[in-house]
Amino acid sequence: MAGRRMSLKAIDWLAFAERVPPNQKGMFNALKTRSDAIAAKLASLPETPAAIDWSKYRKAVAASGMVDEFEKKFSALSIPEPVDTQTSSINTQEAEANKAVLAYIEQSQARIAHYEKELEKFKNMIPFDQMTIEDLNEAFPETKLDKVKYPYWPHKPISEL
């Protein structure tokens, strides 16, 4: 049982506490207290259960052979441990999540670099109150008027009046 206890993953309570919102701190503290109590109780239990003293029961039970039958049935009894079928799927989900996180971080770094270039452009640009129309069109080409599409802007052509 001690070997099984050691195989369980330890909880990093400090990292867990950093992610808990302030309005849920009470629930987090209750969970940690309960978890610590269960862990302490589990640690206090012996690794193997106490052996049954069959001779004591043979002396106490009047019906002959009953204790021998119970002892035989008890020794033949084997309770299989449940098979862990979820750890592998959880590990694959964790690996996929880690890949997604790394991809997101990479994309975020690219976005940050792009935004830093834009910020540098804005810092080095002429202030708006000192710009001419040509300076504005040079800094922001999307603001330049399309004379082919709108030849009379801001006026309407006479044919549309």
N, C-alpha and C positions, 0 to 999 in steps of 0.2 A: 504494500500500500504506500510505503514511503517512496518507492520508485515511481509510482503513479502520481504521487503528490508533486514530485520534482518535475514530472513531464508537463504539468500544467503551466501555461504561460503566466508570468507575473504581470500584474497590472502596474503601469507607471502612473501613480496617482497624481503626481505633480503635473505631468503633461495633460492628464484627464481634467484636472482642476482648471488649467489655463483655458480650456475650451468650453467650460460651463458658463452659461450666461449668468449675470448677477441675480436675476430673479429666480434662478433654480439652485442657488447655493445650498439652501436648506435641504432640498431633496438629495443633492450630491453628498452632503455630510451624513444624511441618514443612510444612504447607500454604502458609503465607506465604513460607517460604524457597523452596519449589519454584515458587510463582507468581512471585516476584521474579526467580528465575533464568530462567524462561521469558520473562518480560517483557524482561529485559536481553538475552537472546539474540535475541528478535524485534526489539528496537530496534537491535541491531548489524547486522542484515541490511540491504542496500541496498533502496531503494524499488522499483527495477526490477532484474530479474536481468541479469547481465553478458551483453552481446551475443556471439553465437558468431562466431568468426573463420573463415569458410568458406574463405577463400583459404589459410589455414594447412593445412586438411584437404585441399584440392585438391593441394597440393604433397606431402603425406605419403601420401595414398592412391594406390595404383598403378592401380586400376580406374578408367578414365575414365567420367565420367557418374554415377558412384555418389554423389559428394558433391552434384552438382547435383540429383539425384533426392531425396536426403535434405533438401537445402535447400528444395526445392519442397514436399515433404511437411510439413516443419517449419513453413513459413510458412502453409500451408493449415490446419494444425492449430489448432483453437480449443477450449479447454476452458472450458465455461460455468461460471460461478460458481454455487454452490448458491443457490436462492432462499430467502429468509428467510420461513418460513411460521408461525413460532411467536411472534414478537415481538408481533404484534397480540393473540393470545390471552393472552399473558402480561400485556400491558398491561391488557386487560379484567379479568383475574383480580386484578390489583393494584388496579384501580379498585373492584372489588366488595369486596375485602378492606378497602380504606380506608373504604368506606361502612359495612361491618360494624363496623369499629373505632370509627368516629364514633358509630354507634348505640349500641354497647356503652358508650362513654364517657358518652354522654348518659343512658343508663339507670343507669349507676353514679353519676352526679352526683345523680340523683333518689333513688336508694337512700341515698346518703350524707346528703342533706338529711333524709330520713325518719328515719334512724337518729340523726341529731343532735337532732331533735325528741324522739325517745324518750329519748335520753341526758339531755337537759335536763329532761324529765319526771321521770326517776329521780333526778337531782341535787336537784330542788326538792321531792321527796316527803318525807313524814314518815318517819323511820327505822322499820324493821319492828318493832323491839322496843318502840316507843312507839305503834304503831297499834292502833286498836280494830277490831272487825269491820266497823263502818260505814265507817271510813277505808279498810280493805282493799277493801271492795266498791266504794267510790267510785274508788279508784285502779286497781283491776283488776275491771271489771264482769263478766268471764267467770268469776270465782270466786263470784259471788253465787248462792245456792241458789235453785232453781226450786221454790217451794212448791206450784205447781200440779202439776208432774210428780212431785215427791218430797215429799208433804205430811208424812210422818213421819220424814224423815231426821234423824238417823242411825239411827233405830229402824225396824224392820220393822212393818208393820201386823199386827194380831192375826190377821187372816185368813190370813196367810202363815206363821204359826208352826206 
